[in-house]
C-alpha cells in the first residue's frame, strides 16, 4: 500500500509500531542517510576543535 495513504488513514501510533520501527532500524539505506545528515549537521555547527558535548533531543532509533 502507498505509504502516504497509510499515514493518512492511521494515527501515528498505529502506523509506527514496533514492527515498523524495527524495519526502519535495520534498513542500511536509512542508516546511511541518517549518518550523512548527522555529519552534515555537525559540520554546519562549526564546533571548536576541542572536545564538545552535543545534546541530541531528537527521537528515533539512535543510529549514531
N, CA, C, O and CB atoms as a CASP TS submission, in Angstrom:
PFRMAT TS
TARGET T0000
AUTHOR 0000-0000-0000
METHOD Language model
MODEL 1
PARENT N/A
ATOM      1  N   UNK     1       0.849  -1.187   0.000  1.00  0.00           N
ATOM      2  CA  UNK     1       0.000   0.000   0.000  1.00  0.00           C
ATOM      3  C   UNK     1       0.892   1.247   0.000  1.00  0.00           C
ATOM      4  O   UNK     1       1.978   1.242   0.579  1.00  0.00           O
ATOM      5  CB  UNK     1      -0.964   0.000   1.233  1.00  0.00           C
ATOM      6  N   UNK     2       0.442   2.266  -0.627  1.00  0.00           N
ATOM      7  CA  UNK     2       1.161   3.530  -0.695  1.00  0.00           C
ATOM      8  C   UNK     2       1.323   4.113   0.709  1.00  0.00           C
ATOM      9  O   UNK     2       0.355   4.230   1.459  1.00  0.00           O
ATOM     10  CB  UNK     2       0.425   4.528  -1.619  1.00  0.00           C
ATOM     11  N   UNK     3       2.574   4.480   1.055  1.00  0.00           N
ATOM     12  CA  UNK     3       2.875   4.991   2.387  1.00  0.00           C
ATOM     13  C   UNK     3       2.054   6.223   2.732  1.00  0.00           C
ATOM     14  O   UNK     3       1.606   6.367   3.870  1.00  0.00           O
ATOM     15  CB  UNK     3       4.344   5.313   2.496  1.00  0.00           C
ATOM     16  N   UNK     4       1.850   7.107   1.773  1.00  0.00           N
ATOM     17  CA  UNK     4       1.066   8.314   2.012  1.00  0.00           C
ATOM     18  C   UNK     4      -0.361   7.951   2.406  1.00  0.00           C
ATOM     19  O   UNK     4      -0.928   8.554   3.317  1.00  0.00           O
ATOM     20  CB  UNK     4       1.064   9.214   0.764  1.00  0.00           C
ATOM     21  N   UNK     5      -0.930   6.990   1.737  1.00  0.00           N
ATOM     22  CA  UNK     5      -2.298   6.562   2.053  1.00  0.00           C
ATOM     23  C   UNK     5      -2.372   5.943   3.448  1.00  0.00           C
ATOM     24  O   UNK     5      -3.312   6.197   4.201  1.00  0.00           O
ATOM     25  CB  UNK     5      -2.802   5.556   1.005  1.00  0.00           C
ATOM     26  N   UNK     6      -1.381   5.138   3.777  1.00  0.00           N
ATOM     27  CA  UNK     6      -1.375   4.515   5.105  1.00  0.00           C
ATOM     28  C   UNK     6      -1.295   5.582   6.179  1.00  0.00           C
ATOM     29  O   UNK     6      -2.045   5.540   7.155  1.00  0.00           O
ATOM     30  CB  UNK     6      -0.197   3.526   5.245  1.00  0.00           C
ATOM     31  N   UNK     7      -0.413   6.520   6.015  1.00  0.00           N
ATOM     32  CA  UNK     7      -0.262   7.589   7.001  1.00  0.00           C
ATOM     33  C   UNK     7      -1.544   8.404   7.131  1.00  0.00           C
ATOM     34  O   UNK     7      -1.892   8.854   8.223  1.00  0.00           O
ATOM     35  CB  UNK     7       0.903   8.504   6.622  1.00  0.00           C
ATOM     36  N   UNK     8      -2.234   8.589   6.030  1.00  0.00           N
ATOM     37  CA  UNK     8      -3.456   9.380   6.053  1.00  0.00           C
ATOM     38  C   UNK     8      -4.608   8.687   6.744  1.00  0.00           C
ATOM     39  O   UNK     8      -5.526   9.349   7.230  1.00  0.00           O
ATOM     40  CB  UNK     8      -3.855   9.728   4.668  1.00  0.00           C
ATOM     41  N   UNK     9      -4.580   7.372   6.797  1.00  0.00           N
ATOM     42  CA  UNK     9      -5.689   6.605   7.365  1.00  0.00           C
ATOM     43  C   UNK     9      -5.471   6.177   8.808  1.00  0.00           C
ATOM     44  O   UNK     9      -6.436   5.961   9.542  1.00  0.00           O
ATOM     45  CB  UNK     9      -5.933   5.395   6.534  1.00  0.00           C
ATOM     46  N   UNK    10      -4.252   6.056   9.212  1.00  0.00           N
ATOM     47  CA  UNK    10      -3.950   5.573  10.555  1.00  0.00           C
ATOM     48  C   UNK    10      -3.343   6.680  11.406  1.00  0.00           C
ATOM     49  O   UNK    10      -2.694   7.592  10.894  1.00  0.00           O
ATOM     50  CB  UNK    10      -3.001   4.376  10.492  1.00  0.00           C
ATOM     51  N   UNK    11      -3.562   6.586  12.703  1.00  0.00           N
ATOM     52  CA  UNK    11      -2.883   7.536  13.579  1.00  0.00           C
ATOM     53  C   UNK    11      -1.419   7.110  13.683  1.00  0.00           C
ATOM     54  O   UNK    11      -1.071   5.975  13.359  1.00  0.00           O
ATOM     55  CB  UNK    11      -3.565   7.600  15.000  1.00  0.00           C
ATOM     56  N   UNK    12      -0.595   7.999  14.122  1.00  0.00           N
ATOM     57  CA  UNK    12       0.842   7.757  14.184  1.00  0.00           C
ATOM     58  C   UNK    12       1.166   6.492  14.982  1.00  0.00           C
ATOM     59  O   UNK    12       2.005   5.696  14.562  1.00  0.00           O
ATOM     60  CB  UNK    12       1.551   8.959  14.801  1.00  0.00           C
ATOM     61  N   UNK    13       0.523   6.305  16.103  1.00  0.00           N
ATOM     62  CA  UNK    13       0.819   5.140  16.945  1.00  0.00           C
ATOM     63  C   UNK    13       0.441   3.827  16.275  1.00  0.00           C
ATOM     64  O   UNK    13       1.062   2.797  16.539  1.00  0.00           O
ATOM     65  CB  UNK    13       0.093   5.258  18.269  1.00  0.00           C
ATOM     66  N   UNK    14      -0.557   3.849  15.423  1.00  0.00           N
ATOM     67  CA  UNK    14      -0.941   2.636  14.712  1.00  0.00           C
ATOM     68  C   UNK    14       0.058   2.304  13.607  1.00  0.00           C
ATOM     69  O   UNK    14       0.358   1.134  13.374  1.00  0.00           O
ATOM     70  CB  UNK    14      -2.342   2.787  14.125  1.00  0.00           C
ATOM     71  N   UNK    15       0.568   3.315  12.934  1.00  0.00           N
ATOM     72  CA  UNK    15       1.489   3.064  11.830  1.00  0.00           C
ATOM     73  C   UNK    15       2.903   2.790  12.322  1.00  0.00           C
ATOM     74  O   UNK    15       3.524   1.810  11.910  1.00  0.00           O
ATOM     75  CB  UNK    15       1.496   4.242  10.877  1.00  0.00           C
ATOM     76  N   UNK    16       3.411   3.638  13.189  1.00  0.00           N
ATOM     77  CA  UNK    16       4.791   3.498  13.666  1.00  0.00           C
ATOM     78  C   UNK    16       4.830   2.600  14.895  1.00  0.00           C
ATOM     79  O   UNK    16       5.120   3.055  16.002  1.00  0.00           O
ATOM     80  CB  UNK    16       5.404   4.882  13.991  1.00  0.00           C
ATOM     81  N   UNK    17       4.538   1.335  14.689  1.00  0.00           N
ATOM     82  CA  UNK    17       4.561   0.364  15.768  1.00  0.00           C
ATOM     83  C   UNK    17       5.951  -0.263  15.864  1.00  0.00           C
ATOM     84  O   UNK    17       6.872   0.155  15.162  1.00  0.00           O
ATOM     85  CB  UNK    17       3.481  -0.722  15.551  1.00  0.00           C
ATOM     86  N   UNK    18       6.101  -1.248  16.715  1.00  0.00           N
ATOM     87  CA  UNK    18       7.407  -1.902  16.892  1.00  0.00           C
ATOM     88  C   UNK    18       7.915  -2.537  15.597  1.00  0.00           C
ATOM     89  O   UNK    18       9.110  -2.490  15.305  1.00  0.00           O
ATOM     90  CB  UNK    18       7.315  -2.968  17.983  1.00  0.00           C
ATOM     91  N   UNK    19       7.017  -3.122  14.834  1.00  0.00           N
ATOM     92  CA  UNK    19       7.408  -3.773  13.585  1.00  0.00           C
ATOM     93  C   UNK    19       7.967  -2.755  12.588  1.00  0.00           C
ATOM     94  O   UNK    19       9.006  -2.992  11.973  1.00  0.00           O
ATOM     95  CB  UNK    19       6.208  -4.514  12.970  1.00  0.00           C
ATOM     96  N   UNK    20       7.281  -1.632  12.431  1.00  0.00           N
ATOM     97  CA  UNK    20       7.765  -0.584  11.516  1.00  0.00           C
ATOM     98  C   UNK    20       9.062   0.023  12.025  1.00  0.00           C
ATOM     99  O   UNK    20       9.958   0.321  11.235  1.00  0.00           O
ATOM    100  CB  UNK    20       6.705   0.519  11.342  1.00  0.00           C
ATOM    101  N   UNK    21       9.174   0.206  13.322  1.00  0.00           N
ATOM    102  CA  UNK    21      10.414   0.745  13.902  1.00  0.00           C
ATOM    103  C   UNK    21      11.580  -0.204  13.650  1.00  0.00           C
ATOM    104  O   UNK    21      12.690   0.239  13.355  1.00  0.00           O
ATOM    105  CB  UNK    21      10.246   0.988  15.419  1.00  0.00           C
ATOM    106  N   UNK    22      11.336  -1.498  13.764  1.00  0.00           N
ATOM    107  CA  UNK    22      12.387  -2.485  13.512  1.00  0.00           C
ATOM    108  C   UNK    22      12.824  -2.453  12.049  1.00  0.00           C
ATOM    109  O   UNK    22      14.016  -2.560  11.759  1.00  0.00           O
ATOM    110  CB  UNK    22      11.901  -3.894  13.889  1.00  0.00           C
ATOM    111  N   UNK    23      11.876  -2.308  11.128  1.00  0.00           N
ATOM    112  CA  UNK    23      12.215  -2.199   9.698  1.00  0.00           C
ATOM    113  C   UNK    23      13.100  -0.978   9.460  1.00  0.00           C
ATOM    114  O   UNK    23      14.098  -1.048   8.742  1.00  0.00           O
ATOM    115  CB  UNK    23      10.926  -2.106   8.828  1.00  0.00           C
ATOM    116  N   UNK    24      12.722   0.129  10.069  1.00  0.00           N
ATOM    117  CA  UNK    24      13.466   1.370   9.922  1.00  0.00           C
ATOM    118  C   UNK    24      14.879   1.214  10.486  1.00  0.00           C
ATOM    119  O   UNK    24      15.855   1.632   9.863  1.00  0.00           O
ATOM    120  CB  UNK    24      12.731   2.526  10.621  1.00  0.00           C
ATOM    121  N   UNK    25      14.975   0.618  11.655  1.00  0.00           N
ATOM    122  CA  UNK    25      16.265   0.487  12.346  1.00  0.00           C
ATOM    123  C   UNK    25      17.216  -0.461  11.636  1.00  0.00           C
ATOM    124  O   UNK    25      18.432  -0.314  11.758  1.00  0.00           O
ATOM    125  CB  UNK    25      16.047   0.008  13.763  1.00  0.00           C
ATOM    126  N   UNK    26      16.693  -1.426  10.900  1.00  0.00           N
ATOM    127  CA  UNK    26      17.556  -2.401  10.236  1.00  0.00           C
ATOM    128  C   UNK    26      17.791  -2.083   8.760  1.00  0.00           C
ATOM    129  O   UNK    26      18.468  -2.845   8.070  1.00  0.00           O
ATOM    130  CB  UNK    26      16.957  -3.779  10.362  1.00  0.00           C
ATOM    131  N   UNK    27      17.258  -0.996   8.277  1.00  0.00           N
ATOM    132  CA  UNK    27      17.408  -0.607   6.881  1.00  0.00           C
ATOM    133  C   UNK    27      18.746   0.105   6.698  1.00  0.00           C
ATOM    134  O   UNK    27      18.942   1.202   7.220  1.00  0.00           O
ATOM    135  CB  UNK    27      16.233   0.302   6.430  1.00  0.00           C
ATOM    136  N   UNK    28      19.662  -0.510   5.964  1.00  0.00           N
ATOM    137  CA  UNK    28      21.004   0.051   5.803  1.00  0.00           C
ATOM    138  C   UNK    28      20.983   1.392   5.077  1.00  0.00           C
ATOM    139  O   UNK    28      21.812   2.257   5.359  1.00  0.00           O
ATOM    140  CB  UNK    28      21.890  -0.926   5.049  1.00  0.00           C
ATOM    141  N   UNK    29      20.065   1.573   4.162  1.00  0.00           N
ATOM    142  CA  UNK    29      19.984   2.862   3.439  1.00  0.00           C
ATOM    143  C   UNK    29      19.573   3.975   4.392  1.00  0.00           C
ATOM    144  O   UNK    29      20.096   5.087   4.313  1.00  0.00           O
ATOM    145  CB  UNK    29      18.976   2.775   2.258  1.00  0.00           C
ATOM    146  N   UNK    30      18.639   3.682   5.295  1.00  0.00           N
ATOM    147  CA  UNK    30      18.228   4.683   6.276  1.00  0.00           C
ATOM    148  C   UNK    30      19.397   5.046   7.192  1.00  0.00           C
ATOM    149  O   UNK    30      19.572   6.210   7.551  1.00  0.00           O
ATOM    150  CB  UNK    30      17.036   4.168   7.107  1.00  0.00           C
ATOM    151  N   UNK    31      20.185   4.058   7.564  1.00  0.00           N
ATOM    152  CA  UNK    31      21.365   4.323   8.388  1.00  0.00           C
ATOM    153  C   UNK    31      22.332   5.266   7.654  1.00  0.00           C
ATOM    154  O   UNK    31      22.863   6.209   8.241  1.00  0.00           O
ATOM    155  CB  UNK    31      22.078   2.996   8.753  1.00  0.00           C
ATOM    156  N   UNK    32      22.543   4.994   6.385  1.00  0.00           N
ATOM    157  CA  UNK    32      23.446   5.842   5.591  1.00  0.00           C
ATOM    158  C   UNK    32      22.926   7.280   5.534  1.00  0.00           C
ATOM    159  O   UNK    32      23.689   8.229   5.713  1.00  0.00           O
ATOM    160  CB  UNK    32      23.603   5.276   4.158  1.00  0.00           C
ATOM    161  N   UNK    33      21.651   7.430   5.289  1.00  0.00           N
ATOM    162  CA  UNK    33      21.049   8.760   5.196  1.00  0.00           C
ATOM    163  C   UNK    33      21.152   9.488   6.531  1.00  0.00           C
ATOM    164  O   UNK    33      21.565  10.646   6.576  1.00  0.00           O
ATOM    165  CB  UNK    33      19.577   8.660   4.756  1.00  0.00           C
ATOM    166  N   UNK    34      20.781   8.819   7.614  1.00  0.00           N
ATOM    167  CA  UNK    34      20.829   9.444   8.935  1.00  0.00           C
ATOM    168  C   UNK    34      22.260   9.804   9.330  1.00  0.00           C
ATOM    169  O   UNK    34      22.493  10.859   9.919  1.00  0.00           O
ATOM    170  CB  UNK    34      20.218   8.513   9.983  1.00  0.00           C
ATOM    171  N   UNK    35      23.210   8.942   9.011  1.00  0.00           N
ATOM    172  CA  UNK    35      24.615   9.229   9.309  1.00  0.00           C
ATOM    173  C   UNK    35      25.077  10.451   8.543  1.00  0.00           C
ATOM    174  O   UNK    35      25.725  11.334   9.106  1.00  0.00           O
ATOM    175  CB  UNK    35      25.503   8.024   8.969  1.00  0.00           C
ATOM    176  N   UNK    36      24.750  10.508   7.266  1.00  0.00           N
ATOM    177  CA  UNK    36      25.133  11.645   6.431  1.00  0.00           C
ATOM    178  C   UNK    36      24.517  12.952   6.943  1.00  0.00           C
ATOM    179  O   UNK    36      25.195  13.977   7.011  1.00  0.00           O
ATOM    180  CB  UNK    36      24.708  11.399   4.981  1.00  0.00           C
ATOM    181  N   UNK    37      23.244  12.909   7.297  1.00  0.00           N
ATOM    182  CA  UNK    37      22.573  14.105   7.820  1.00  0.00           C
ATOM    183  C   UNK    37      23.196  14.564   9.137  1.00  0.00           C
ATOM    184  O   UNK    37      23.372  15.761   9.363  1.00  0.00           O
ATOM    185  CB  UNK    37      21.077  13.831   8.018  1.00  0.00           C
ATOM    186  N   UNK    38      23.524  13.620   9.992  1.00  0.00           N
ATOM    187  CA  UNK    38      24.133  13.955  11.282  1.00  0.00           C
ATOM    188  C   UNK    38      25.511  14.574  11.082  1.00  0.00           C
ATOM    189  O   UNK    38      25.836  15.588  11.699  1.00  0.00           O
ATOM    190  CB  UNK    38      24.238  12.704  12.173  1.00  0.00           C
ATOM    191  N   UNK    39      26.313  13.966  10.225  1.00  0.00           N
ATOM    192  CA  UNK    39      27.647  14.501   9.960  1.00  0.00           C
ATOM    193  C   UNK    39      27.570  15.908   9.382  1.00  0.00           C
ATOM    194  O   UNK    39      28.364  16.774   9.751  1.00  0.00           O
ATOM    195  CB  UNK    39      28.408  13.583   9.003  1.00  0.00           C
ATOM    196  N   UNK    40      26.630  16.141   8.487  1.00  0.00           N
ATOM    197  CA  UNK    40      26.480  17.467   7.885  1.00  0.00           C
ATOM    198  C   UNK    40      26.006  18.482   8.921  1.00  0.00           C
ATOM    199  O   UNK    40      26.478  19.619   8.937  1.00  0.00           O
ATOM    200  CB  UNK    40      25.495  17.414   6.705  1.00  0.00           C
ATOM    201  N   UNK    41      25.088  18.081   9.774  1.00  0.00           N
ATOM    202  CA  UNK    41      24.603  18.982  10.825  1.00  0.00           C
ATOM    203  C   UNK    41      25.745  19.378  11.759  1.00  0.00           C
ATOM    204  O   UNK    41      25.861  20.544  12.137  1.00  0.00           O
ATOM    205  CB  UNK    41      23.463  18.316  11.629  1.00  0.00           C
ATOM    206  N   UNK    42      26.580  18.424  12.128  1.00  0.00           N
ATOM    207  CA  UNK    42      27.726  18.730  12.991  1.00  0.00           C
ATOM    208  C   UNK    42      28.717  19.653  12.276  1.00  0.00           C
ATOM    209  O   UNK    42      29.304  20.544  12.889  1.00  0.00           O
ATOM    210  CB  UNK    42      28.434  17.430  13.427  1.00  0.00           C
ATOM    211  N   UNK    43      28.889  19.431  10.995  1.00  0.00           N
ATOM    212  CA  UNK    43      29.750  20.290  10.189  1.00  0.00           C
ATOM    213  C   UNK    43      29.236  21.734  10.210  1.00  0.00           C
ATOM    214  O   UNK    43      30.008  22.675  10.393  1.00  0.00           O
ATOM    215  CB  UNK    43      29.828  19.766   8.737  1.00  0.00           C
ATOM    216  N   UNK    44      27.935  21.891  10.021  1.00  0.00           N
ATOM    217  CA  UNK    44      27.329  23.221   9.987  1.00  0.00           C
ATOM    218  C   UNK    44      27.394  23.927  11.344  1.00  0.00           C
ATOM    219  O   UNK    44      27.402  25.157  11.403  1.00  0.00           O
ATOM    220  CB  UNK    44      25.885  23.117   9.534  1.00  0.00           C
ATOM    221  N   UNK    45      27.441  23.162  12.420  1.00  0.00           N
ATOM    222  CA  UNK    45      27.566  23.769  13.754  1.00  0.00           C
ATOM    223  C   UNK    45      28.922  24.431  13.945  1.00  0.00           C
ATOM    224  O   UNK    45      29.059  25.357  14.745  1.00  0.00           O
ATOM    225  CB  UNK    45      27.351  22.715  14.839  1.00  0.00           C
ATOM    226  N   UNK    46      29.910  23.963  13.220  1.00  0.00           N
ATOM    227  CA  UNK    46      31.270  24.515  13.296  1.00  0.00           C
ATOM    228  C   UNK    46      31.742  24.615  14.740  1.00  0.00           C
ATOM    229  O   UNK    46      32.158  25.680  15.195  1.00  0.00           O
ATOM    230  CB  UNK    46      31.326  25.898  12.633  1.00  0.00           C
ATOM    231  N   UNK    47      31.677  23.516  15.441  1.00  0.00           N
ATOM    232  CA  UNK    47      32.101  23.478  16.836  1.00  0.00           C
ATOM    233  C   UNK    47      33.610  23.637  16.930  1.00  0.00           C
ATOM    234  O   UNK    47      34.329  23.282  15.996  1.00  0.00           O
ATOM    235  CB  UNK    47      31.657  22.168  17.506  1.00  0.00           C
ATOM    236  N   UNK    48      34.098  24.164  18.046  1.00  0.00           N
ATOM    237  CA  UNK    48      35.546  24.286  18.213  1.00  0.00           C
ATOM    238  C   UNK    48      36.211  22.904  18.190  1.00  0.00           C
ATOM    239  O   UNK    48      35.560  21.886  18.425  1.00  0.00           O
ATOM    240  CB  UNK    48      35.877  25.019  19.535  1.00  0.00           C
ATOM    241  N   UNK    49      37.489  22.888  17.908  1.00  0.00           N
ATOM    242  CA  UNK    49      38.185  21.620  17.744  1.00  0.00           C
ATOM    243  C   UNK    49      38.351  20.840  19.051  1.00  0.00           C
ATOM    244  O   UNK    49      38.505  19.619  19.014  1.00  0.00           O
ATOM    245  CB  UNK    49      39.533  21.867  17.137  1.00  0.00           C
ATOM    246  N   UNK    50      38.323  21.512  20.200  1.00  0.00           N
ATOM    247  CA  UNK    50      38.421  20.780  21.457  1.00  0.00           C
ATOM    248  C   UNK    50      37.115  20.023  21.729  1.00  0.00           C
ATOM    249  O   UNK    50      36.096  20.264  21.081  1.00  0.00           O
ATOM    250  CB  UNK    50      38.744  21.747  22.624  1.00  0.00           C
ATOM    251  N   UNK    51      37.167  19.127  22.676  1.00  0.00           N
ATOM    252  CA  UNK    51      36.000  18.295  22.976  1.00  0.00           C
ATOM    253  C   UNK    51      34.769  19.141  23.283  1.00  0.00           C
ATOM    254  O   UNK    51      34.839  20.120  24.026  1.00  0.00           O
ATOM    255  CB  UNK    51      36.300  17.372  24.154  1.00  0.00           C
ATOM    256  N   UNK    52      33.653  18.748  22.703  1.00  0.00           N
ATOM    257  CA  UNK    52      32.368  19.412  22.918  1.00  0.00           C
ATOM    258  C   UNK    52      31.316  18.350  23.202  1.00  0.00           C
ATOM    259  O   UNK    52      31.443  17.192  22.804  1.00  0.00           O
ATOM    260  CB  UNK    52      31.965  20.283  21.684  1.00  0.00           C
ATOM    261  N   UNK    53      30.292  18.776  23.890  1.00  0.00           N
ATOM    262  CA  UNK    53      29.150  17.899  24.125  1.00  0.00           C
ATOM    263  C   UNK    53      27.992  18.388  23.273  1.00  0.00           C
ATOM    264  O   UNK    53      27.776  19.592  23.133  1.00  0.00           O
ATOM    265  CB  UNK    53      28.759  17.862  25.635  1.00  0.00           C
ATOM    266  N   UNK    54      27.257  17.458  22.713  1.00  0.00           N
ATOM    267  CA  UNK    54      26.093  17.793  21.910  1.00  0.00           C
ATOM    268  C   UNK    54      24.910  17.028  22.489  1.00  0.00           C
ATOM    269  O   UNK    54      24.972  15.811  22.660  1.00  0.00           O
ATOM    270  CB  UNK    54      26.317  17.449  20.391  1.00  0.00           C
ATOM    271  N   UNK    55      23.845  17.739  22.786  1.00  0.00           N
ATOM    272  CA  UNK    55      22.632  17.106  23.287  1.00  0.00           C
ATOM    273  C   UNK    55      21.689  16.872  22.110  1.00  0.00           C
ATOM    274  O   UNK    55      21.227  17.821  21.476  1.00  0.00           O
ATOM    275  CB  UNK    55      21.950  17.980  24.389  1.00  0.00           C
ATOM    276  N   UNK    56      21.415  15.632  21.830  1.00  0.00           N
ATOM    277  CA  UNK    56      20.504  15.260  20.757  1.00  0.00           C
ATOM    278  C   UNK    56      19.137  15.047  21.366  1.00  0.00           C
ATOM    279  O   UNK    56      18.916  14.062  22.069  1.00  0.00           O
ATOM    280  CB  UNK    56      20.991  13.985  20.002  1.00  0.00           C
ATOM    281  N   UNK    57      18.212  15.966  21.103  1.00  0.00           N
ATOM    282  CA  UNK    57      16.873  15.867  21.672  1.00  0.00           C
ATOM    283  C   UNK    57      15.886  15.306  20.659  1.00  0.00           C
ATOM    284  O   UNK    57      14.673  15.389  20.854  1.00  0.00           O
ATOM    285  CB  UNK    57      16.402  17.231  22.162  1.00  0.00           C
ATOM    286  N   UNK    58      16.396  14.746  19.599  1.00  0.00           N
ATOM    287  CA  UNK    58      15.544  14.128  18.591  1.00  0.00           C
ATOM    288  C   UNK    58      14.992  12.810  19.085  1.00  0.00           C
ATOM    289  O   UNK    58      15.238  12.393  20.216  1.00  0.00           O
ATOM    290  CB  UNK    58      16.311  13.920  17.298  1.00  0.00           C
ATOM    291  N   UNK    59      14.255  12.178  18.230  1.00  0.00           N
ATOM    292  CA  UNK    59      13.741  10.863  18.588  1.00  0.00           C
ATOM    293  C   UNK    59      14.011   9.928  17.432  1.00  0.00           C
ATOM    294  O   UNK    59      14.272  10.375  16.315  1.00  0.00           O
ATOM    295  CB  UNK    59      12.222  10.911  18.929  1.00  0.00           C
ATOM    296  N   UNK    60      13.954   8.677  17.682  1.00  0.00           N
ATOM    297  CA  UNK    60      14.207   7.719  16.632  1.00  0.00           C
ATOM    298  C   UNK    60      14.883   6.490  17.169  1.00  0.00           C
ATOM    299  O   UNK    60      14.758   6.158  18.348  1.00  0.00           O
ATOM    300  CB  UNK    60      15.037   8.333  15.548  1.00  0.00           C
ATOM    301  N   UNK    61      15.603   5.814  16.296  1.00  0.00           N
ATOM    302  CA  UNK    61      16.204   4.534  16.651  1.00  0.00           C
ATOM    303  C   UNK    61      17.667   4.633  17.007  1.00  0.00           C
ATOM    304  O   UNK    61      18.346   3.611  17.110  1.00  0.00           O
ATOM    305  CB  UNK    61      16.040   3.575  15.534  1.00  0.00           C
ATOM    306  N   UNK    62      18.168   5.831  17.196  1.00  0.00           N
ATOM    307  CA  UNK    62      19.515   6.046  17.710  1.00  0.00           C
ATOM    308  C   UNK    62      20.572   5.332  16.871  1.00  0.00           C
ATOM    309  O   UNK    62      21.264   4.441  17.364  1.00  0.00           O
ATOM    310  CB  UNK    62      19.599   5.580  19.149  1.00  0.00           C
ATOM    311  N   UNK    63      20.694   5.726  15.603  1.00  0.00           N
ATOM    312  CA  UNK    63      21.685   5.104  14.724  1.00  0.00           C
ATOM    313  C   UNK    63      23.114   5.421  15.133  1.00  0.00           C
ATOM    314  O   UNK    63      24.008   4.584  15.008  1.00  0.00           O
ATOM    315  CB  UNK    63      21.461   5.547  13.302  1.00  0.00           C
ATOM    316  N   UNK    64      23.320   6.629  15.620  1.00  0.00           N
ATOM    317  CA  UNK    64      24.705   7.056  15.891  1.00  0.00           C
ATOM    318  C   UNK    64      24.943   7.156  17.373  1.00  0.00           C
ATOM    319  O   UNK    64      26.045   7.499  17.799  1.00  0.00           O
ATOM    320  CB  UNK    64      25.010   8.402  15.223  1.00  0.00           C
TER
END
